[in-house]
Amino acid sequence: MAATIKITLKRSPIKRVKNQKLTLEALGLTKLNKTVEHNVTPQIMGMVAVVKHLVTVEE
């Protein structure tokens, strides 16, 4: 069974660089306080690292 994490968008992507906006969209985060659940993979953790200042992560 794969471990999962919950990612919640806490800060607005307005006035952020394009790669951060695209990363949030790829994670499925489109609105503030929206929470998505993903399996823990190196790809997902790399995406979270790019936008760590905009999201909160729960294991």
Sequence and secondary structure as in RCSB ss.txt:
>XXXX:A:sequence
MAATIKITLKRSPIKRVKNQKLTLEALGLTKLNKTVEHNVTPQIMGMVAVVKHLVTVEE
>XXXX:A:secstr
   EEEEEE S  TT  HHHHHHHHHHT  STT EEEEE  HHHHHHHHHTTTTEEEE 
